[in-house]
Amino acid sequence: MVGNIEEDRDGLHQSPLGIPELLYVSVKMENPNLTLSRDLLPHVSGSCPSLDPSKALSMERESASVWELSFVVPPNHEALEFKFLLKPKYIDNPCFIEEGPSRVLIGGALQDGDRLALFRLDSDQVLEYRVFVEAKRASPFDLAASWRAYQENFRLSTVRGIPDVSINSEVQTGSENISSASLELDLEHYIVPSPPVSASSAPVYAANLTENPRSLGSGSASISSSTVDGSVSMINQPETVKLTEVNVPDPSKVYQSPGMVKSQSVGTISPLQKEDDLRGLLVDRGVGVPRLVKSSSSNAFTNLNLVTDTKNSIPAAAGAVAAAAIADQMLGPKEHRHLAIVMVSLPARGKTYTAAKLTRYLRWLGHNTKHFNVGKYRRLKHGSSQFADFFRADNPEGVEARNEVAKMAFEDMISWMQEGGQVGIFDATNSSKQRRNMLMKLAEGRCKIIFLETICNDVDIIERNIRFKIQQSPDYAEVSDFEAGLRDFKERVANYEKVYETVEEGSYIKMIDMASGHGGQIQVKNISGYLPGRIVCFLVNTHLTPRPILLTRHGESQYNVRGRIGGDSALSEAGELYKKKLAKFVEKRLKSERAACIWTSTLQRTILTAGPIVGFPKIQWRALDEINAGVCDGMTYEEIKKNMPEEYESRNKDKLRYRYPRGESYLDVIQRLEPVIIELERQRAPVVVISHQAVLRALYAYFTDRPLKEIADIEMPLHTIIEIQLGVTGVEEKRYKLMD
Ligand SMILES: O=P(O)(O)OC[C@H]1O[C@@](CO)(OP(=O)(O)O)[C@@H](O)[C@@H]1O
C-alpha cells in the first residue's frame, strides 16, 4: 500500500523530499442484495461537530453494489468517529442509522476492524453491508496534480470541438481581431542567420560527411569536408552516446523471478555493481531506458551517469528501440548484434544519399550508426583524380586497388562494431557478385549483412545525379571543363554497367524506381527482426521530391509569460500577434503550394496559432503535444528547484534521459515522434508543423543530424520559422523571425 516513507522526529511521515505526506482515505460499503438496498442511499455522518444525519455526506456509487467516500487527513490526525446511514432516495425520513457504537478511524485504520454495518429497516428486516477502508499516503504535490487535472477537466478549452482535421477558408473575426498584423511583402526581409551547427544553407556532398578512414591514419572525432569551392572545413560527427542512467538495486529487497535479467547480460557496467556484486533488475518506468531498480538504503532514486560497456552497448533509446536492442542482445547469434547495410548500385543512383538518410534516421532513433564511404578511402589512398579507365573491369590494377580500399573500409567498420557500433552502412557500388562474396567472407561470424540495392531507370533522375556529381564530388574538383567531366563520368558508369549483377544472394532490400515518391517498388528477401523491419518501413516512405518543411513553436502562451511549463493555456498578446503574422507568412510562402498541410498538436496554444491560416487542411496530432512534465506540469523551473531539488538536479545532469515523474523524457518524445518523421518523409507537399519547444528540438535534430546528446539543449526560439528544405542534395535550412 505505502512505500518509501520516512518518519521524522515528530512521527510525521515524510516523502523522500522531506515534505510531510497526507493520508488519502477511501471508505467503502458493499451490499450485494440489490433489491432491498435499491432505493437507499448510503451516507457517512461524522462526529465532528456531532453525529447529525442532516449533515451526513453522501457516498458515491463505485459499482452496482459498492459505495465509496474518500477524503484526505494529515497522518497524525485525531481519532475520527463516524457512522454509516441510509437515506431513502425519494423521501427525507426515516433515515436508517447503523446499529452499534460509532466507528473510530485512526491513522487510516478502523479500530474495530471490518465489522459489518447493520441497518434495521423494521422489526424483522436487517440489511447487512460489508465495510472496507483503504488508506494511501500521498504527497501534497500528488494531490495538487490530481486536483489540477480534475479542475482542468471542467475547464473548457477555447478550441474544444475542433475536429482533428479541419480547413477554414475565411479569416476568423471577433477576438482574433486585436490589431492588424502587417508583414513585408519580401519574406527575405525576415531571414535571420541559422546557428553555426545546423543544416547547411548550401548543398553538401553527402560522401564528404561520412566516416574518416581510420586505417588510413585519420582520426575519427572530426572529419575534413571539402565544400563546393574546394575549401576544407571540420565537421564534428555525432559521437556514440556513452552515458546510461541506472538506479542501483538492493539485492535483499529485489525479488528475482527466473525470467528477470541481470544487468550484465545487457552489457551495462555499474561501478557499484562491481563493488557490491549487486544484481540489477531491469525495469522501465512505463516506457524508456531500462533502469536498475533503486537501492533500499536510499529513499531517493539515485541517478548515476555511468559509462556503458562499449563492447556490448545498448542504444541510448527508449521504448521499442531499447526493448528490441535488449532482445537482440540476448537472443540470436552474437554476430547478429551488428548489422552491415551493404549498398549496391551503379554510380549516380542516389546510393550515397540514401545511405546518409538512413544513417541519420537510425542515429536519431538511438542506434549507434556510421556511414563508411569507400570512395573516400579511394581518394585518400589513390588520389581524387582517377578517371574512367581506373574503373574498368579489365584493368587488373584498378580492380585490385578498388578491392583493397573496400577491404580497408570494411575492416574499419568491423573494428568500430567490435568497439560497440551497432549498424554500419557500407557505401560503395558493390555491383558484382565477386565483390559481394568478398564482403560476405569478411563478415563471417562478425556481423550480419543486408544488401540494399538501389535501381533507377529514370534517365532524367540519372542525368541530374550525374550533373550534381560533377559539380560536387572531389573526383572532379580539379576538372575545370564541366563537359569533359561529364563525358568521363558517363564512361565510368558504362564501365560499371558491363559487369553489374543485381543482388540475388543473402538478405536484401531492393528499391526499384523509388526516388520520385510515386510508383516504384521495394522487394525484400530474408528480412526479419526489429531493426531490418524499421529500415524497410523507412525506405518504403522516403523519396527525393524536393519540398520545404516549416517548423515553428506556437505563439507565446500565457504560461510562457509566467514561466510555467506544460499546461494548456491560450496565447498571450504577443502570441496573438504572431499567429496573424504567421498566417500572412504562410499565405505568401506557400501561395503556389495547393497541397500543403498544417499540422498542430492537440494543445490549444498550437491550434490557436494555426487559427488564422486559411485554405490549407489542418491536422491535429497527439504525437506533437509538448513533452509531458508529469507532476511538474504547470510549475515554474524555480518552483521545481525549490520543492523538488532532486528532480531538478537529475534533469540538469541528464536532460535527455530524465523522465518527469509520471511524465516523459526527451527519449520518450523521440519514440513517439517516429511516426511523425515517417509521415514527413512520405509527404510530397510542404508541411507547416506548429508544435512545441521539446518536440521541435527532436524533429529539428532529425533533419539536421544533431547527436542525441545535444537534442535537449537545441535553441528553439519563439516566433521564428525554421524552413527545412528537403531536396535531392540533402537538407538546407533558412530561418525567418517574424517579430522583434
Ligand atoms: O525541456 P525544456 O528545456 O524544459 O523545454 C520544454 C518546455 O518548453 C515549454 C516552455 O517552457 O514549451 P511550450 O512553450 O511549448 O509550452 C514547456 O511547456 C516545456 O516543458
The ligand as an ORCA input file, in Angstrom:
! r2SCAN-3c Opt
* xyz 0 1
  O      12.881     20.684    -21.979
  P      12.797     22.125    -21.618
  O      14.045     22.892    -21.925
  O      12.337     22.285    -20.223
  O      11.715     22.721    -22.647
  C      10.418     22.170    -22.714
  C       9.454     23.174    -22.133
  O       9.225     24.191    -23.055
  C       7.915     24.769    -22.841
  C       8.042     26.222    -22.448
  O       8.830     26.372    -21.308
  O       7.279     24.556    -24.062
  P       5.984     25.359    -24.669
  O       6.428     26.760    -24.976
  O       5.545     24.601    -25.851
  O       4.967     25.335    -23.602
  C       7.322     23.896    -21.716
  O       5.958     23.721    -21.789
  C       8.096     22.629    -21.823
  O       8.059     21.835    -20.665
*
